[in-house]
Amino acid sequence: MRMLATLVLGILLLALPAAAQNFVDGIDDLPLMPGLAQTGESSVFDSPQGRVVEALAEGRVPAGAVAAFYARTLLELGWRRAATGAVFVREGEKLAIDADPPDARGTVKVRFFLTPE
């Protein structure tokens, strides 16, 4: 019995980092990069062609790190890079991610825009 309790506890501890991951509001399986915080609520619209979501986040992170994080993470989640820019496609949806250069305080603003493909 003690061995079973130890096994269950170990499994729960392994699951904690995944559970602690923040996701972009309105795009359930899009992780929010560590160091970014979502600003305001996402705008979500459903249309006959599919959903449209716009979300904003910001943080004091290098703009290049944002691009690298999402390029790596989205590929792991089944997205594929489109031909231009930071645009990814999956299952009939297109996700564009725009990161502005840092402002005077070093804050980068990031826009996530999901549309039907």
C-alpha positions in Angstrom: 0.0 0.0 0.0 2.8 2.4 0.8 4.4 1.7 -2.5 1.2 2.6 -4.3 0.8 5.8 -2.4 4.4 6.7 -3.3 3.7 6.0 -7.0 0.6 8.1 -7.0 2.4 11.0 -5.3 5.2 10.8 -7.8 2.8 10.9 -10.7 1.0 13.9 -9.3 4.3 15.7 -8.7 5.3 15.1 -12.3 2.0 16.6 -13.5 2.3 19.8 -11.6 4.5 21.7 -14.1 2.0 21.0 -16.9 -0.9 22.1 -14.7 0.9 25.3 -13.8 1.3 26.3 -17.4 -0.7 29.4 -18.4 -2.6 29.4 -21.7 -3.8 32.2 -23.9 -7.4 33.0 -23.1 -9.7 31.9 -25.9 -7.1 29.6 -27.5 -7.1 26.7 -25.1 -4.0 24.9 -26.2 -1.8 27.9 -26.9 0.7 28.2 -24.0 1.5 31.7 -22.8 5.3 32.2 -22.9 6.9 32.5 -19.4 7.5 36.1 -18.8 4.4 37.3 -20.7 1.1 38.2 -19.0 -2.1 38.5 -20.9 -3.5 42.0 -21.0 -7.3 42.3 -20.9 -9.7 39.7 -22.2 -9.5 38.0 -25.5 -11.9 38.9 -28.2 -13.6 35.7 -29.4 -16.1 35.5 -32.3 -17.7 32.4 -33.8 -18.5 32.4 -37.5 -19.8 29.8 -40.0 -16.2 29.5 -41.3 -14.7 29.0 -37.8 -13.6 31.0 -34.8 -11.8 34.3 -34.7 -9.7 35.1 -31.6 -7.5 38.1 -30.8 -5.5 38.2 -27.6 -2.8 40.5 -26.3 0.0 39.9 -23.9 3.1 41.8 -22.8 6.2 41.3 -20.7 9.9 42.2 -20.3 11.3 39.5 -22.6 13.4 39.8 -25.7 11.3 40.0 -28.9 13.5 37.3 -30.5 12.8 35.0 -27.6 9.1 35.3 -28.3 9.5 34.2 -31.9 11.8 31.3 -30.9 9.5 30.1 -28.1 6.4 29.9 -30.3 8.3 28.5 -33.3 9.5 25.6 -31.2 6.3 25.1 -29.1 3.8 25.3 -31.9 5.6 22.7 -34.0 5.4 20.4 -31.0 1.6 21.0 -30.8 1.0 20.1 -34.4 1.1 23.5 -36.0 3.2 24.0 -39.2 4.8 27.2 -40.2 3.2 29.1 -43.1 5.4 30.5 -45.9 5.7 34.0 -44.4 6.4 35.5 -41.0 5.3 34.2 -37.7 2.2 32.5 -39.1 1.2 28.9 -38.3 -1.6 26.7 -39.6 -3.3 23.6 -38.2 -6.6 21.9 -38.9 -8.2 24.7 -40.9 -7.0 27.5 -38.6 -4.3 30.2 -39.1 -2.5 31.7 -36.1 -0.5 34.9 -36.5 1.8 36.1 -33.7 3.2 39.6 -33.8 5.7 40.9 -31.3 6.4 44.6 -31.2 10.0 45.9 -30.5 10.5 46.7 -26.8 9.2 50.1 -25.7 11.3 52.5 -23.6 10.7 50.4 -20.5 11.8 47.2 -22.3 8.2 45.8 -22.5 7.3 43.7 -25.6 3.7 43.6 -26.7 2.5 40.4 -28.4 -0.7 40.0 -30.4 -2.2 36.6 -31.1 -4.7 36.4 -34.0 -6.4 33.2 -34.8 -8.7 32.9 -37.9 -10.1 30.3 -40.2 -7.5 29.3 -42.8 
